Amino acid sequence: MTIDSHQHFWRYDQTRDAWITDAMSLLKRDFLPAELEREFVANGIDASIAVQADQSEEETLFLLDLAERSERIAGVVGWVDLRAPSIEEQLRVYSQYRKLRGFRHIAQAEPDDQFLVGREFTHGISLLRELGFAYDILIYPKQLPAAIELVSRFPEQPFVVDHLAKPPIKLGGREPWASYMRTVAQNTNVFCKLSGLVTEADWLHWKPEDMWPYLDAVFEAFGPERLMFGSDWPVCLLAASYQRVKELIETYVDAHAAQHKENIFGGNAIRFYGLKAAPRGLAA
């Protein structure tokens, strides 16, 4: 299968979705599976991983409900409060959902750059592997030192860095981001999503070659066997169409790792998230 490893759905709520600023006004509407289906048909995508955009268990259940009704949603990355005293019980309940493949916290928004290695949070992380859950790391480069410590503490836990940890593409710099990414990639339990690049660039004036130094860095650090394509739809629409985002990664892969293209555009995501060839919904 060809898999988009990272996309979002929402029914727009002005209060809940306050992160969507006036500069992002085109996102102030509903984005649901029927619309993404058209993009999949046009771009040769079989299925996707739907990733949380709101930190609530209502969000997780919303995505699971959509996934139950759509074979195009191969898996869900939801949210749960990993710091909660009842986290073990909650995770066991969630383990009944076959399409729930992992969790994510919007750590990039946390004021404490050491949030990922807090005692309560790491206790929650310690419970994930036994139940078959992956963890998506959403951070800025300044939080990469904490991510390096986190993934080193849990060498058997599958982790994936979302959006290349948001490198400073618009500013044109690579350090210390590139050095941090090389270090985090030394942990073979860590993957990286080739997603979110266009929204870290100049939304109106970016060029494909602006992205090449950052793609060079992660291909060197992780190797093609631990990288996966993600559109970040609909957030990507701030800077590019779905087609243009896919073509950006496709052009680079065709030039630098053509023999690994099938895995980057599907196989690695299937392996990382433990997807089934025919995705299933809620367990019996």
C-alpha positions in Angstrom: 0.0 0.0 0.0 1.0 3.6 -0.6 0.6 5.3 2.8 0.4 9.0 3.8 1.8 8.7 7.3 0.6 12.0 8.6 -2.6 13.9 8.1 -5.4 15.5 10.2 -9.2 15.8 10.3 -11.4 18.2 12.2 -14.8 19.8 12.5 -13.7 23.4 13.0 -14.5 24.9 16.4 -13.3 28.5 16.9 -12.7 28.1 20.6 -11.0 24.7 20.6 -9.0 25.4 17.4 -7.6 28.7 18.6 -4.2 27.6 17.2 -5.6 28.4 13.7 -4.7 32.1 13.6 -6.1 34.7 11.1 -3.0 34.1 9.0 -4.1 30.5 8.7 -7.8 31.4 7.9 -8.1 28.9 5.0 -8.0 26.2 7.7 -11.0 27.6 9.5 -13.5 25.1 8.2 -14.2 21.3 8.4 -11.7 18.9 6.9 -13.1 15.3 6.7 -12.4 12.0 4.9 -14.6 12.7 1.8 -12.3 15.6 0.8 -9.1 13.7 1.5 -10.5 10.8 -0.6 -10.4 13.0 -3.7 -6.7 13.9 -3.0 -5.9 10.2 -2.6 -7.5 9.2 -5.9 -5.7 12.1 -7.7 -2.3 11.3 -6.2 -2.3 7.5 -6.0 -2.5 7.1 -2.2 -4.2 4.1 -0.7 -4.5 5.0 3.0 -3.3 7.2 5.7 -2.5 7.7 9.4 -4.9 10.2 10.9 -3.0 12.1 13.7 -4.5 14.1 16.5 -4.7 17.9 16.3 -6.4 18.5 19.7 -5.3 17.3 23.1 -8.5 15.6 24.3 -9.8 12.1 24.5 -12.8 13.3 22.5 -10.3 13.9 19.6 -9.1 10.3 19.9 -12.6 8.9 19.8 -13.5 11.3 16.9 -10.6 9.9 14.8 -11.4 6.3 15.8 -15.0 6.8 14.7 -13.9 8.1 11.3 -11.5 5.2 11.0 -14.1 2.7 11.8 -16.1 4.0 8.8 -13.2 4.4 6.3 -10.8 1.8 5.0 -8.7 4.7 3.8 -7.7 5.4 7.4 -5.3 2.6 8.1 -4.4 3.9 11.6 -4.9 6.6 14.2 -2.4 8.4 16.4 -4.5 9.8 19.2 -4.0 11.6 22.5 -4.3 10.5 26.0 -2.9 12.2 29.1 0.2 10.0 29.7 0.7 11.8 33.1 -2.6 10.6 34.4 -2.6 8.4 37.5 -5.0 6.0 35.7 -2.9 5.9 32.5 -2.3 2.1 32.7 -6.0 1.4 32.9 -6.8 3.9 30.1 -4.2 2.4 27.8 -5.6 -1.1 28.3 -9.0 0.1 27.3 -7.6 1.8 24.2 -5.7 -1.3 23.3 -9.0 -2.8 22.2 -9.1 -0.5 19.2 -7.2 -2.2 16.4 -6.7 1.0 14.4 -5.3 3.0 17.3 -1.6 2.6 16.6 0.0 5.3 18.8 -0.2 8.5 20.7 1.1 12.1 20.5 1.3 15.1 22.7 1.8 18.6 21.3 5.1 18.9 23.2 6.2 21.8 20.9 3.7 24.0 22.8 4.9 23.1 26.3 6.8 26.0 28.0 9.2 23.5 29.6 11.7 22.3 27.1 12.3 19.2 29.3 8.6 18.2 29.2 9.4 14.9 27.4 11.6 13.6 30.2 9.3 14.6 33.1 8.7 11.8 35.6 4.9 11.4 35.1 5.2 11.6 31.3 8.0 9.0 31.0 6.0 6.7 33.3 3.2 6.8 30.6 5.8 6.3 27.8 7.1 3.2 29.7 3.7 1.5 29.3 3.2 1.9 25.5 5.4 -0.8 24.1 3.8 -3.7 26.0 0.4 -2.7 24.4 1.8 -2.2 20.9 1.6 1.6 20.8 4.1 3.8 19.0 4.8 7.4 20.0 4.9 10.5 17.7 7.4 13.2 18.9 6.2 16.7 17.9 8.8 19.3 18.9 10.9 22.3 17.8 14.7 22.0 17.4 15.2 23.5 20.9 13.5 20.5 22.4 15.6 17.9 20.6 18.0 17.4 23.5 15.0 16.2 25.6 13.9 14.0 22.8 17.4 12.5 22.6 17.3 11.7 26.3 13.7 10.2 26.0 14.5 7.8 23.2 17.7 6.7 24.8 15.8 5.8 28.0 13.4 3.5 26.1 15.4 1.7 23.4 12.7 -0.8 22.6 9.9 1.8 22.3 9.0 2.8 18.7 9.3 6.6 18.3 8.9 8.8 15.2 9.9 12.4 14.9 7.2 14.4 13.2 8.0 17.0 10.6 11.8 16.6 10.9 11.4 18.4 14.3 10.6 21.6 12.3 14.0 22.8 11.1 14.5 26.6 10.4 13.9 26.3 6.6 12.7 29.9 6.3 15.8 31.2 7.9 18.1 28.9 6.0 20.0 27.5 8.9 20.8 23.9 9.8 22.7 24.0 13.1 22.3 22.9 15.8 19.2 21.1 14.3 21.2 18.8 12.0 23.6 17.7 14.8 20.7 17.0 17.1 19.0 14.9 14.4 22.1 12.9 13.8 22.3 12.1 17.5 18.6 11.2 17.9 18.9 9.0 14.8 21.7 6.9 16.4 18.8 5.3 18.3 17.5 2.7 15.9 14.1 2.7 17.5 13.5 6.2 16.1 12.0 6.9 12.7 11.3 10.3 11.0 8.4 11.6 9.0 9.2 13.5 5.8 6.3 15.9 6.5 5.7 19.5 7.4 8.5 21.0 5.3 6.5 23.5 3.3 5.0 25.2 6.3 8.4 25.7 7.8 9.5 27.5 4.6 8.3 30.8 3.2 4.7 29.9 2.5 4.4 32.0 -0.7 7.9 31.8 -2.1 9.5 28.5 -1.3 11.3 26.4 -3.9 12.0 22.7 -3.9 15.7 23.3 -3.6 15.1 25.1 -0.3 14.3 21.7 1.2 17.2 19.7 -0.2 19.7 20.5 2.6 17.2 19.3 5.3 16.2 16.2 3.4 20.0 15.5 2.8 20.5 15.7 6.6 17.7 13.2 7.6 18.5 10.7 4.8 22.1 10.7 6.0 21.1 10.4 9.6 18.2 7.9 9.5 18.7 6.1 6.2 15.8 5.4 3.8 14.7 2.5 5.9 13.5 4.7 8.8 11.9 7.6 6.8 8.2 7.9 5.8 6.2 10.3 3.6 3.6 12.4 5.2 1.5 15.2 3.7 0.5 17.0 6.9 -2.8 17.7 5.0 -4.7 20.0 5.5 -2.1 22.1 7.3 0.1 21.9 4.2 -2.5 23.8 2.2 -1.1 27.0 3.8 1.9 26.6 1.5 1.2 24.0 -1.1 -1.4 21.6 -2.6 -1.4 17.9 -1.7 0.0 17.2 -5.1 2.8 19.6 -4.8 3.8 18.2 -1.3 3.9 14.7 -2.7 5.8 15.7 -5.7 8.4 17.5 -3.5 9.3 14.3 -1.7 8.9 12.1 -4.7 11.4 14.2 -6.7 14.0 14.0 -4.0 13.5 10.2 -3.5 13.6 9.5 -7.2 17.0 11.3 -7.4 18.6 9.9 -4.2 16.9 6.7 -3.1 14.7 5.4 -5.9 15.2 1.8 -4.9 13.7 2.6 -1.5 10.7 4.6 -2.8 8.1 1.9 -2.1 9.1 1.7 1.5 9.3 5.5 2.0 5.9 5.9 0.5 4.3 3.0 2.4 6.4 0.1 3.6 8.2 1.9 6.4 4.9 3.3 7.8 3.3 -0.2 7.6 6.2 -1.6 9.5 6.5 1.2 12.1 2.8 1.3 13.0 2.1 -2.4 12.6 -0.5 -1.8 9.9 -2.5 -4.7 8.4 -2.8 -5.0 4.6 -6.6 -4.7 5.1 -7.0 -2.3 8.0 -9.5 -3.2 10.6 -11.5 -1.1 13.1 -12.6 -1.7 16.7 -11.6 -5.1 18.0 -14.3 -7.6 18.8 
